[in-house]
Amino acid sequence: MSNSTADASIVDVRALPPAQRHATIFRLVDELEGGRSFTLVNDHDPKPLYYQLEAEYPGQFSWTYAERGPDVCQVEIGKLAQAD
């Protein structure tokens, strides 16, 4: 499901059943230390997830698209340093 590199993690949720994806992502966001991030790889634009994160962690995370293709979407999700 995930690969770690020296600087960041890549979390590919495409193999997970849809019902497990958001729970997995929320757990990862909960575990993030301030100033750290991971790249989410999904088979569609996870924009609804952005709104859920904003409701749960208002102003505490970053959301940066790395790829927004029709078949693969990659978003870097980070926890802001002051959110720790």
C-alpha atoms as an extended CHARMM CRD file, in Angstrom:
* protein
*
        84  EXT
         1         1  MET       CA              0.0000000000        0.0000000000        0.0000000000  PROA      1               0.0000000000
         2         2  SER       CA              2.7600000000        2.4810000000        0.7560000000  PROA      2               0.0000000000
         3         3  ASN       CA              6.3790000000        3.0220000000       -0.1120000000  PROA      3               0.0000000000
         4         4  SER       CA              8.7240000000        5.1550000000        1.9650000000  PROA      4               0.0000000000
         5         5  THR       CA             11.4940000000        7.2760000000        0.5650000000  PROA      5               0.0000000000
         6         6  ALA       CA             14.0360000000        9.3030000000        2.4850000000  PROA      6               0.0000000000
         7         7  ASP       CA             11.8500000000       12.4050000000        2.4750000000  PROA      7               0.0000000000
         8         8  ALA       CA              8.2510000000       11.3540000000        2.0180000000  PROA      8               0.0000000000
         9         9  SER       CA              5.8700000000        8.4550000000        1.7860000000  PROA      9               0.0000000000
        10        10  ILE       CA              3.7770000000        7.4280000000       -1.1760000000  PROA      10              0.0000000000
        11        11  VAL       CA              0.4330000000        5.9430000000       -0.2230000000  PROA      11              0.0000000000
        12        12  ASP       CA             -1.3290000000        4.2090000000       -3.0930000000  PROA      12              0.0000000000
        13        13  VAL       CA             -4.9290000000        3.4660000000       -2.0850000000  PROA      13              0.0000000000
        14        14  ARG       CA             -6.0740000000        2.1720000000       -5.4710000000  PROA      14              0.0000000000
        15        15  ALA       CA             -5.8550000000       -1.4630000000       -4.3210000000  PROA      15              0.0000000000
        16        16  LEU       CA             -7.9670000000       -0.8160000000       -1.2170000000  PROA      16              0.0000000000
        17        17  PRO       CA            -11.7380000000       -1.2860000000       -1.2840000000  PROA      17              0.0000000000
        18        18  PRO       CA            -13.3960000000        2.1630000000       -1.5440000000  PROA      18              0.0000000000
        19        19  ALA       CA            -14.9540000000        1.7630000000        1.9110000000  PROA      19              0.0000000000
        20        20  GLN       CA            -11.4710000000        1.5220000000        3.4840000000  PROA      20              0.0000000000
        21        21  ARG       CA             -9.7660000000        4.3840000000        1.6700000000  PROA      21              0.0000000000
        22        22  HSD       CA            -10.9100000000        7.3870000000        3.7030000000  PROA      22              0.0000000000
        23        23  ALA       CA            -10.3870000000        5.6350000000        7.0480000000  PROA      23              0.0000000000
        24        24  THR       CA             -6.8400000000        4.7470000000        5.9930000000  PROA      24              0.0000000000
        25        25  ILE       CA             -6.0870000000        8.2840000000        4.8390000000  PROA      25              0.0000000000
        26        26  PHE       CA             -7.5170000000        9.8560000000        8.0050000000  PROA      26              0.0000000000
        27        27  ARG       CA             -5.3790000000        7.5250000000       10.1330000000  PROA      27              0.0000000000
        28        28  LEU       CA             -2.2900000000        8.5970000000        8.1970000000  PROA      28              0.0000000000
        29        29  VAL       CA             -3.1320000000       12.2830000000        8.5930000000  PROA      29              0.0000000000
        30        30  ASP       CA             -3.6810000000       11.7410000000       12.3380000000  PROA      30              0.0000000000
        31        31  GLU       CA             -0.2340000000       10.1330000000       12.5950000000  PROA      31              0.0000000000
        32        32  LEU       CA              1.5860000000       12.8550000000       10.6340000000  PROA      32              0.0000000000
        33        33  GLU       CA              3.9650000000       15.0560000000       12.5750000000  PROA      33              0.0000000000
        34        34  GLY       CA              3.8730000000       18.7730000000       11.8710000000  PROA      34              0.0000000000
        35        35  GLY       CA              5.9360000000       19.6760000000        8.8260000000  PROA      35              0.0000000000
        36        36  ARG       CA              5.6780000000       16.1510000000        7.3260000000  PROA      36              0.0000000000
        37        37  SER       CA              3.6450000000       14.9720000000        4.3430000000  PROA      37              0.0000000000
        38        38  PHE       CA              2.7550000000       11.9950000000        2.2040000000  PROA      38              0.0000000000
        39        39  THR       CA              1.7070000000       11.6350000000       -1.4170000000  PROA      39              0.0000000000
        40        40  LEU       CA             -1.6850000000       10.0730000000       -1.9610000000  PROA      40              0.0000000000
        41        41  VAL       CA             -2.1350000000        8.1040000000       -5.1900000000  PROA      41              0.0000000000
        42        42  ASN       CA             -5.7420000000        7.4830000000       -6.1900000000  PROA      42              0.0000000000
        43        43  ASP       CA             -7.7270000000        6.4680000000       -9.2750000000  PROA      43              0.0000000000
        44        44  HSD       CA             -9.8140000000        9.6650000000       -9.2080000000  PROA      44              0.0000000000
        45        45  ASP       CA             -9.6180000000       13.2400000000       -7.9370000000  PROA      45              0.0000000000
        46        46  PRO       CA            -10.1500000000       12.9470000000       -4.1590000000  PROA      46              0.0000000000
        47        47  LYS       CA            -11.6130000000       16.4630000000       -3.8620000000  PROA      47              0.0000000000
        48        48  PRO       CA            -14.4160000000       15.3080000000       -1.4800000000  PROA      48              0.0000000000
        49        49  LEU       CA            -11.6430000000       14.1000000000        0.8490000000  PROA      49              0.0000000000
        50        50  TYR       CA            -10.2170000000       17.6300000000        0.8560000000  PROA      50              0.0000000000
        51        51  TYR       CA            -13.5000000000       18.9800000000        2.2220000000  PROA      51              0.0000000000
        52        52  GLN       CA            -13.6590000000       16.2500000000        4.8650000000  PROA      52              0.0000000000
        53        53  LEU       CA            -10.0970000000       17.0050000000        5.9730000000  PROA      53              0.0000000000
        54        54  GLU       CA            -10.8410000000       20.7270000000        6.0780000000  PROA      54              0.0000000000
        55        55  ALA       CA            -13.8370000000       20.0690000000        8.3340000000  PROA      55              0.0000000000
        56        56  GLU       CA            -11.8020000000       17.7940000000       10.6290000000  PROA      56              0.0000000000
        57        57  TYR       CA             -8.4870000000       19.7240000000       10.5860000000  PROA      57              0.0000000000
        58        58  PRO       CA             -9.3490000000       23.3350000000        9.6640000000  PROA      58              0.0000000000
        59        59  GLY       CA             -6.2580000000       25.2430000000        8.5670000000  PROA      59              0.0000000000
        60        60  GLN       CA             -3.9310000000       22.4500000000        9.7450000000  PROA      60              0.0000000000
        61        61  PHE       CA             -2.9790000000       20.7010000000        6.5010000000  PROA      61              0.0000000000
        62        62  SER       CA             -1.6970000000       21.3960000000        3.0080000000  PROA      62              0.0000000000
        63        63  TRP       CA             -3.0940000000       19.9130000000       -0.2130000000  PROA      63              0.0000000000
        64        64  THR       CA             -0.9990000000       20.1050000000       -3.3870000000  PROA      64              0.0000000000
        65        65  TYR       CA             -1.8060000000       18.3120000000       -6.6270000000  PROA      65              0.0000000000
        66        66  ALA       CA              1.1890000000       16.6060000000       -8.2450000000  PROA      66              0.0000000000
        67        67  GLU       CA             -0.8160000000       14.8300000000      -10.9580000000  PROA      67              0.0000000000
        68        68  ARG       CA             -4.4230000000       15.3200000000      -11.9770000000  PROA      68              0.0000000000
        69        69  GLY       CA             -4.8680000000       12.8640000000      -14.8230000000  PROA      69              0.0000000000
        70        70  PRO       CA             -7.9970000000       11.0430000000      -15.7820000000  PROA      70              0.0000000000
        71        71  ASP       CA             -6.7200000000        7.6680000000      -14.4940000000  PROA      71              0.0000000000
        72        72  VAL       CA             -4.2480000000        8.6280000000      -11.7560000000  PROA      72              0.0000000000
        73        73  CYS       CA             -4.3940000000       11.4700000000       -9.2880000000  PROA      73              0.0000000000
        74        74  GLN       CA             -1.5510000000       12.3020000000       -6.9020000000  PROA      74              0.0000000000
        75        75  VAL       CA             -1.9250000000       14.7630000000       -4.0470000000  PROA      75              0.0000000000
        76        76  GLU       CA              0.6740000000       15.7210000000       -1.4740000000  PROA      76              0.0000000000
        77        77  ILE       CA             -1.0670000000       16.0100000000        1.8850000000  PROA      77              0.0000000000
        78        78  GLY       CA              0.9240000000       17.6090000000        4.6690000000  PROA      78              0.0000000000
        79        79  LYS       CA              0.3980000000       18.6510000000        8.2480000000  PROA      79              0.0000000000
        80        80  LEU       CA              1.4470000000       22.2130000000        8.8520000000  PROA      80              0.0000000000
        81        81  ALA       CA              4.2360000000       22.6540000000       11.3850000000  PROA      81              0.0000000000
        82        82  GLN       CA              2.0970000000       24.6890000000       13.7870000000  PROA      82              0.0000000000
        83        83  ALA       CA             -0.5720000000       21.9210000000       13.7550000000  PROA      83              0.0000000000
        84        84  ASP       CA              1.5300000000       19.6170000000       15.9330000000  PROA      84              0.0000000000
